[in-house]
Amino acid sequence: MDFLPTLWFILIAVLWIGYLFLEGFDLGVGILMKTFARGEKERRVLLNTVGPVWDGNEVWLLTAGGATFAAFPFWYASLFSALYIPLVFVLLALIFRAVAFEYRGKIHSDTWRTTWDWAIAVGSFIAAFGIGAMLALTTTGLPLNANGDRVGGPFAWFSWFAILGGLAVVGFALIHAAAFVALKTDGDIRHRARRLVGRWMPVGLAPMAVWAIAVALQNGKWFSWLLIALAVVAACVSWAANRAGREGFSFLSMGVFLVAGAAAIFSAAYPVVLPSTLNPLWNLTVENASSSSYTLRLMSIVAAVGVPLVLAYQAWTYWIFRKRISVAHLPEPHDFAAAVGHDGAKKAPEPATAGAAGPATPGGDS
Amino acid sequence: MYFVDEGKIVEALDIARWQFGIVTVYHFLMVPLTIGLGTLVAILQTRWHRTGNEAYLRMTKFWGKLFLINFIMGVATGIVQEFQFGMAWSEYSRFVGDVFGAPLAMEALLAFFVESTFLGLWIFGWKKLPAKVHLACLWIAVAGSIVSAYFILVANSWMQHPVGVEMLDGRPVMVDAWAVFTNNTALVAFFHTITGALAVAGGFLLGISWYHLWRRRKDGIDTVDATGRVIVGESATIPGRDKKDHSVWIKSLRFGAVVAMIAFAGSAISGDLSGKLMFEQQPMKMAAAEAACHDGTGFSILSVGDLGAKDCSDVVAVMEVPGLLSFLAHNDFTTEIKGVNTLVPEYQAKYGKYLPNDPMYGSMAGTEINYVPIMPVTYWGFRMMIGFGGVAAAAAAVALWATRKGTVPRSKGLMRLALVGILAPFGANAAGWIFTEMGRQPFVVAPNPSMTGIDQVFMFTASAVSPGVSAGEVIFSLVALTSVYAVLLVVEVILLTKYIRGGVVSAMPELDQTKKTDDGGRGPGGEADDDVLAFAY
């Protein structure tokens, strides 16, 4: 057993866990925009709890993808090509969601905002579900041939584990987000978020627990089971802390649930990174899917410098934006007209320039 | 049986190539503006800190707003870039993963994290962070975007000029990271890309500022005296049109014009260096850039004939500058530059006349390799890159002269020209990338001519596509991505137009003197606002 491929397997697990922990709550907040928030002000409060950080959170996904490419190119190539269609949906979802965050408040119109709200909510849901399905399938297997290519049609990847994984990440994201909102807001929305956590936590976290147990049953090590036990305990603690009104502690315990649960899944899958459901000989493992030890050494040095640095400045960002937000804190939405003279606006002969500002302005003072 | 399989693979190949081209050129509409405008906004905010002149604050806010509207599109489309290697080009990913994945991973870990996190701090950190820290956040984010460009170009340049590897079991493995990360192709491409990005940003500032100066004159705010010198006025009815507003636009215009000219000079120098490297590293690309069938020394101004003909028998150079091609390649006027007809047999001798008879090449297995890139694309791509860049720089010089008396002429045609001119550097960037990527064909990893025998590293595009992915899947993604991209481009342009037309007030509501507010333009809640949310979505 080689040390470096194992180290990189662990590092990629860390990156995925980092992604699920951080983007977990901003994906969940995205879904809550349409399911939980009451009215425009609450939607803006939700949006602004993740406003300064969601983009930084999403880079964890790119880093996990890039690190998989660098350290396990065969894993990256087989997994991403086999899941072609689902990943197209994930990409579209992430595109719409990103653009929606930035553009939603840029035009002062209800139709405009509602459209982008849907983009955020649906985009967050599809992204969470798709990423969950992908991670589940990489632990339970895809119909791959000896070259690592998918056999069968565009949907040959389907198995119930894909649904389970999708539900696991969506469920976790929702509960995690509610705990985050309870921690980051004030007023009515805070208390409703807290109640949501208390009521729905068992349902929301169950799929991930089932996924972990399913993978552990296949190939679990003793410590995989230990991690699952730890995850369950952490979930109970999180629930109790939520009951007691200790929102910070509840949120952190939920983080422990994720770290332990995901670590259980990855540890149970090890050393296989992507099983072939057709022939176990064609499994991709940390040995046969990895890059050369030279490349892994180089990347290890980079990660040793980069990862702690990222953790440090992202932690600092969260510290800067640590204050609770409430409906009362929101500045008024800002509307403006084109800076043109009166006659200029009226007599402008070409509709192209005069029209651009037109539709955006009605109801500006309402 | 094989036939069906093979037909499928080739079809997927062609569609996958179109897809890669479309999503990459699209992504690269946003990238240079992000890099260039980010840098300029950081300079402007620094000027504000140094001088305390409010004009610079306004410039920072206004250009910063447009920067962000564009930035997010670059972020959103960038995710596709990283995923599509694995999705559509799995054989490529397997072949190059040992060396190509590393710069991509480093880009995410060392650059994009920095850019995203610190930009979030900058957007939401006005008044929340100490002024100097806030400014530093922007500079750090901009540095992140520049470092990001470096890593991506290291990856791309390795496809143009593979270095630092040895072949092991039919795959290149990295043996010399220093060589990979200081690849001369990458260093020159980096210089070229950054200057190209600054040219885009310079033209953007110039065109939009011209519009506002023109608007101020049209609305009767600014007038000129007998000598043509500007008399700055102000309007009580048009939002934001005070005297300072004039200063914002004239400063922006002249700043943009100077940046555009310096950037063009830089990209001419780096482009020349890049060309000299390419004559050495990919002679076929440069021959195809010239549509040069026969050996010679002249640079073609205009060639006619069927550029696509395989033996290029009827391509005739109508106008040529004697010796210029040799100068571009070798800094002298006499060295013969090899033409296509000389290079084809050389390539055949080195890399084979026929594709291997391997199912991984699909229906192209065993067929003769066409080593000549699509010449109309390379020939015109090369000329459009230089032409658009040159026109933009010349326009910037003219603009600088035309505004020497403090404002722009009243001509509406000139104003429109300045706005349309914004597109020229974008066109130059796109043409340059299309040229360099298409000119590399039929290789996806072009061979390094200094490597020989079994050490040769190259890969034909025909074998790079994902074998397990059907043509139907790629058609689906091509249609889905293209239509979403088209819609989003329209949305972005609508938003940019709205914010541009709004002037500085679009980014600084407190400047709107036509809306009389008692709380100084701030929402209810007073100072608590500044404390919790200095800016909110």
Interface residues (C-beta under 8 A of the other chain):
Chain A: R44 L47 N48 G51 P52 V53 D55 G56 E58 V59 L61 L62 T63 G65 G66 A67 T68 F69 A70 A71 P73 F74 Y76 A77 S78 L79 F80 S81 A82 L83 Y84 I85 L87 V88 L91 L92 L94 I95 F96 A98 V99 F101 E102 Y103 R104 G105 K106 I107 N145 N147 G148 D149 R150 V151 G153 P154 S291 S292 Y294 T295 L298 M299 V302 A303 G306 V307 V310 Y313 Q314 T317 I320 F321 K323 R324 I325 A328 H329 L330 P331 E332 H334 F336 A337 A338 A339 V340 G341 H342 G344 T353 A356 A357 A360
Chain B: L68 I69 F71 I72 M73 V75 A76 T77 G78 I79 V80 E82 F83 F85 G86 M87 A88 S90 E91 S93 R94 V96 G97 D98 V99 F100 G101 A102 L104 A105 M106 E107 A108 L109 L110 F112 F113 V114 S116 T117 F118 L119 G120 L121 I123 F124 G125 K128 L129 L168 V173 M174 V175 A177 H212 R215 K218 D219 G220 I221 S235 T237 I238 P239 G240 R241 S466 P467 G468 V469 S470 G472 E473 V474 F476 S477 A480 L481 V484 L488 V491 I494 L495 T497 K498 Y499 R501 G502 G503 V505 S506 P509 D512 R522 G523 P524 G525 A528 D529 D531 V532 L533 F535 A536 Y537
